[in-house]
Amino acid sequence: MLCALARNGNPIEDIKKNLDTTFKKPISRSDKFLINDVMNTMCPEIDNRKIFENI
């Protein structure tokens, strides 16, 4: 879902909001690892580090 949002040109704020509503805060280390791993595989062209800034 996050890759689709990013590829469709949604602003980083919308992607963060979706992440925030999907995962309880604070995002666990294992969830963050899985999200990064999936995004690196499914949409490597997207810099997913920006998604986790200030979360």
N, C-alpha and C positions, 0 to 999 in steps of 0.2 A: 504494500500500500504506500509506504513512504517513497519508494522508487517511482511509483506511478505519479504521485503528487509532484515530485521533483521534476520528472521528465515532462510533465504537462505544464511546467512553468509556474507552479504555485510558489508564492513567496515563502522564505524560510520560516517566517512566523506561523504560517498555516501548517507547515509540516511539523513544527514543534508543538503546536496546539493539538494536532492529531496524535502525536506521540504521547503528550501529556494526558489526553483523555483515554488512551488505550492502555497505558501502563501506570500502575500506582507509583506515587513518588515516595521516597526516592527510588529511582530505577535501580534495580539490583545489578550487581556486577555481572552476574550470569546473563540477565536479560540484555544488558548493554553489549556484552560480548556476542550474543546471538544476533542481535540487530545489526551490529557492525559486520559480522561474518556474512549474513544474508545479503546485506546491501553491497558489500564488496564483490559478491558473486553475481548478484542480479543487476546491479547498476554501478559498475566500477568507475564510470565517468563522473559520478557524483561524489563530491567531497563531504562525506557524512560526519566529519568532525564538527562542522558548523551546526549540525542538528543538536549536538550535545553541549554546545557552549551555553553557559549560564543556566543549566538545568540542575 
